Amino acid sequence: MPALDWKEIQNEATIVDLHIHPAMQQQLFQRNLNVRYVINRTLHGNPMSVRASFPRLKDGGYDVFFSTLYAPEKGLQQDFPIIKIFRLLRPDLWAKLIVAPSYNAILRMIGDMETAVNDSRSYDLVRMAHSVSDLDAILGQPKGKRPIAVIHAVEGGHSLDAGKPGDEEVLDRVEELFKRGVICLTLAHFYPNRVAHPCYPWPEDIVHLSARPETWRDLTHGLTDVGVQVVEKMIELGMLIDISHCTPTARRQIYAIVDASGTHMPLMATHVGAYAINPSPYNLEDWEIERVARDGGVMGVIFMPYWLMPNPSGQGINAISRHIQYLFKVGGERAPGIGTDFDGFTTPPDDLDNASLMFRLTQRLVVDGYNRDQIKNILGENALRAIRAGWGKKT
C-alpha cells in the first residue's frame, strides 16, 4: 500500500493548538505579532524567541488556536527576585502586569490581543472568534484563504482576583470572561489560588533559581470551596474546564463534580502528557485518560520534553509521538490533540521548536502508521469536536 502524502493531509487538516502564549511576547517584550522574528537557537529554550507569531502560525498551517492569557502570579516576585528588575527597567510593565490586580491585567490583555488581531496588517492572517458561530464562519472559508481563528483562554484561577473579592464576585468574573469570549479557564497554575491547588511547577533545571521552591507543595490539596463553585459555574455557562496544572486531588474533584452535574461536559487537558510514560503528577494516569475521553474530552500533548521524558533531550518529536500513541491506545483515536505551549517560557524540542514546523508532526504521524482520518483527528478534529460540544457561547 502506498504511503500517505503528508502534504495533502497537512493541507486538508484543520490544525488546532489548545495552548499557546503569543500574548506573553506581546505584553512582556512589546513584540509585534505580525512579524516573523528570527529564532535564536544558540540559547536552547530562549524565552526571547518568538515561536508563535501570526506569520509563523500561518506557515505551520494553523487554523485555530487558544490564545492563552496569563497574568504573572504575585509569588513569582518572592521565588524569583530577579523579576523585580522590571520595576526599574519597565515601570509601565510593572504597573500593568505585576502590581495591578490579576483580573484587571487579564482584561487589558484581552483588549491588547484583540487590537493586534484587528490590526489591518493582520487581516489576512488572523480573526477573533468569540463564539462557536464565529469559529464556524471562519472555518467555512476555503482552507488556503481563510484566516486563523483566535480564541481567548485564561491560565490560572488567580486571574479571577481583583483585590480580595467575595465569592459572588469571583463567580461574576467567570461569567464576564465568558461573555468576552473566553472559551477556557485553566484552574491552577504555579501557586495555590482562590480556586485550586497546583502540581509542583518548576522543572529541575530552573529550581536552583528559586528563592523558596517548595514551601507550599502539597498534592493532597485540591479545589477550594470557591473552586467547587467556579467549576459548577463553568458547567452552567458552558465554559471549558482545563485540568492542566491541577493536583491529582483537584482533578478527581473536577471529574466528580462534572459527573454529578449529569451534563457529560467534555473536559480538556490542554497541555499535558501520560503518567505511564513520565510519572509526574502533572501528567494523567490511565484511568484519567479514559475518564476524559469518555465524555468526548481531549488531551493536548505539550511540546516540552521535560514533561514528556524521564530523561529529556532536545530531540523531542519522538516523545511527542510516543505520548500521542499512548493517549490513542488508552483513550481511543478521539482523545489526543496538541497543546504546544509555544511562547509560554517553556523549552520546546529542538526538532519542533516553533509553529512553522508543525508539518514535521504531520510527517511523523504518517510514519507512525495512522490513517488519514486519524491524523486529522489528532491535528485538530478531536479538539474541534470538544469545542463545539462544550462551548456554551454558540452565538
N, C-alpha and C positions, 0 to 999 in steps of 0.2 A: 504494500500500500504506500503510495507516495506521501512524503512528509507534507504537513500543512504549511501553507505560505504565511509566515508570521506577519509580513507586511499587509496582506489582505485582512488578517484578523485585527491588527493594530488599527487599520483604517475603519473597520466595521464596528469595533468595540466602543462602548461608552465607558470611558475611564473615569472613575470616581475615587477621589482621595478623601478619606474621612477625617484627616487631621494634619493640617499644615499651618504654618505661622508667618505668612508674609507680613502681617501687621507688626510683628516683632522688629523686623528690619525697618519698617516704615516709622515706627514710634521711637525706637532706641537710637537709630543711626540716620534718620531722615532720608531713607532710601527712596528713590523714585521707582515705583514698582513697574513702570513701563520700560525700564532699561534692562538689557541683558548683560549684567555685570560679569566680568571675568572672575572665575573661581580660583582662589589661591590654594593650590594643593600642596604647597611646601609645608604648611602647618595643618596637620590632619585634624579635621573637625573644626576648622577655623570659623568661629561664630560670625566673623565679619563677611564671610562669603554669602552671597545671595543665591540661594538654591531654588527658590520658587517665585521668581519674578513672573509677571504676566507673560512676557515672551518665552521664557523657559517652559512654563506650563503649556503654552501653545505648541512649542517644539516637541514636547513629550506626548502630544495627542490627548491632553486632558479635556474632559467635557464638564466635570463638576468637581468642586472642592469645598470642603468646610473650611472657611477662613476662621481659624481658632484664635480667639481674643483672650489675652492673658494679662491681668494686672499684677505686677510684681508683689509678692506677699511680703508683709512687714518683717517677718522673721529672717528674710534674706539679709537685712541690714546687720543683724546680730551674728549670723553664721558666717557671712562673707563681708567683713567690714570694708573691703576694697570698693564695694559698691558706692560707698559714701563719697568717692571721688567725683561722682556725678553732681553732687551738691555744689562743688566748686566749678567744674568744667561746664556743666549744663544745668544751671539753676532752673531754667524753664522746664526741662525734662523732670527734674527732681520734684518740682511743684505739682506737675500734672499727673505724674505716674506713681511716684513714691509716697509723697505726702498726702496727696488727695485720697479721699475715701475710695476704696476699690470699685464700688458701683459707679461712682462719677467717672473714674478712669475708663471703665468699660463703655459707658455711654459715649465718651469722647472718641474712643477707638471705633465704635460703630460708625459715628459720623465721619471720621477721617477715612475709614475704608470705603465708605460709600462715595466720598469725594474723589478718591483715587479711581474707583471703578467708573464713575460718571465723567471723568476727565475725557475730553474729546480724543486724546491720544489713545485711550483705552477702548474706544467704542467697538472696534472690530475684534478685540481680544477677550473682553470680559463683560458680563452683565450681572447685576444683582438679581437674585431670586429670593423673594420674601415669602413665598408660599408654594404649594405644590403646583398650582396653576401657572405661576411664573416659571417654575422649573420646566414643566411640560411644554410651555410655549417656546422656551429656548431650545429644548431638545427636539422639538418638532421641526426645526430648521435643518437643512441639509448638513450632513456631518462635516464636510470640508469647509463650510462657510459660516457655521454658527459660532457665536462667542462661547466662552466658558462660563458656566453658571457658578456664581459665587454665593455661598450661603453662610450666614453668620453662625458661629458656635462660640461658646464661652467655656473656658477651662478654670475650674476651681470654685467651690461653694463660697469661698471668701469674697468672690465677686459680687455677692448679694449684700455685702456690708457697706453701710454708709454711716459712720459713727457707731452707735450702739442701738440699732433698731429693735423694736419689739417683734415678736413672732409674726404678727399680721403684716408688718411692713416688709419682712423678708418674703412672704408669700406674694405680696403685691408686686415686689420687684421681679419675681419669677414670671408673673403674668405680663408685666410691662416688657420684659425682654422678649417674651413670646410674641407679643403684638408687634415688636420692632423687627420681627423676622428671624429671631434666634431659634434655630432648629433643635439645638442640643446643648445640654449642660453636663460637663464633666464634674461630678460631685466633689471629688477630692483632688488634691494636687500635692504640694510639698509638705504642708503643715496642717495640723488639725484646724478645722474651721467650724463655722456655725452649723454645718450640715453633716460632715463626715470626717472620718479619720483616714489618713493615707498610709500606704506602704512606705517603707524606708526609701527615699527617693534618690540618694546620691550614689552614682557609680563609684566604685572603689578608687578609680584613678583621679577623682577630684575630692574625695573625702578629706584628704590631708589639708585642703584649703579652708575647710570649715572650722570655725572657732569653737563650736559646740555641736558636734554632729549627731549625738544620739540621746539627748536629754529627754525627749518626749516619745521615743519609739516604743509602741505597744500595739501589736497586731490584734490583740483581743478586743480593742475598742472598735466600734462600728459607726452606725448612724447616731446622731444626736436626736433628741426629741423633736427639735425643729427639722432635722433632716428627714425624719419619717414624714412630717407634714409636707416638706418640699417634694419628696418622691410622690406622695399622693396627689399633690397639686399638679405635678408634671403629667401624671397619668390622666388626670381630669382634662387637662388642656390638650394633650397630645404633643408634649414636648419631649423629645427623645432623651432617654437616660443613658449617659455614658458611665460605665462602671470602671473604666480605666483608673488607675491610681488608688482605688478604694482598697481597704484591707479585705482579706477574705471574710472577716466577720461582717463588714458592711455589705459586701456582695451578697452574702447569704440573706441578710435582712431585705435587700432590694428584691431578690427573687421571691421571697415570701410575701412581700407587700404586693408585687405585681400579681402573684398567684391569687392572693386574697381578693384582689380587685375584680377578678374574672374577666379582664379585658383581653388577655393574651397579647399585651402590647409588646412589640419586638424591642428587645434590648440591644444596646451597642457596646462593644468594647472597641473603641475607635483606634487604639494603637497599643497592641499587646502581643504576647506570644503564648506558646503552650508550655505549661509547667512540666510536662513529661520530658521535654527536651532540655529545658533550662529551668531547674527547680527554684525559681524565685517566687515569692508570694505575690509579686506583681503580675505574674502570668497565670493563666486559667488552667485549672485542673480538668481532667476528662469529664467529670460529671457536670462541670460548669459549661464546658463547650457544648455538651449535649443539651443542657438546660437553655442556653441562649439560642441554639439552633432550633429547639423545639417550637418556639413561637415565632420563627421567621427572623430572628435577630441575626446580626452579622458581626464578625470579628476582624478588624483591620490589623494586618501584620505590620508591626513597626519596623522601619528601616534603620535599626540601630543595633549593631551586633552585640553590644553589651547585654541587652535584654534577651537576645536570641541564642547566644552561645555561651556555654560554661567557661570556655577559654576563647574570648573573642579575638578575631583578627580583622584586618581591614577588608578582606575579601568576603563580603557579607551576603552576596547574592545566593550563595549555597545555603546559608542559614535561612534566608527569606523563603527560598524554595522549600526547604525542609519543614518549616512551620506551616506553610500553606498546605503541603501534603498531609501534615498531621491533622490540621483542622478539617480538611476534606475527608480524611479517613474517619475521624471521630464524630464530626458534626454533620457530615454529608456535603454534597457539592454546592449547596446553597449557603454554607456557613462562612467560608473565607472571603475576605476583602483586603483592601490595602489602606493603611493609615501611616504614611511615611514619617510624619513629624519633622519634615523639612523646615529649616529655619527656626526650629524650636530650641536652639542652643544644644542640640544633640550632635552626636558624632556619627554621621551616616557612613555606610560602607564605601570604600574607595572605588569599587566597581559599579556603584549605582548611587552617586553622591549628589545628584540634583535631578529636578523634574524632567529635564530634557532627555534623560537617559532611560525613560520608562520603557522604551522599546526593548531594552535588554531583558526586562522581566517577561515581556511577551515572548521573546525568543526562548527564554529558559522554560516557560510553561509549555511551549511546543515540544521542546526536547524532553521534558518530563513525561510526555505522553498523554496529556489531556486532549480531549476533543475540542472542536471549535466552540461549541456552546459552553462547555465547562470553563474554557479560558475567558470567554466573555463574561461569564458569571463572576469569576474571581476578579477580573479587572474592574467591574462596576455594576453588573446587573444585580448581583446579590445586594449591594448597597442600595441601589435604586428601589428594589422591591421593598426593603425595610423602610426607606424614606417615605415611599408612597403609602405604605400601610400604617406607619406610626405617626407621621407628622400631621398634627390636627389642624394646622393652618392651611386649609385647602385653597382659599382664595385671598 
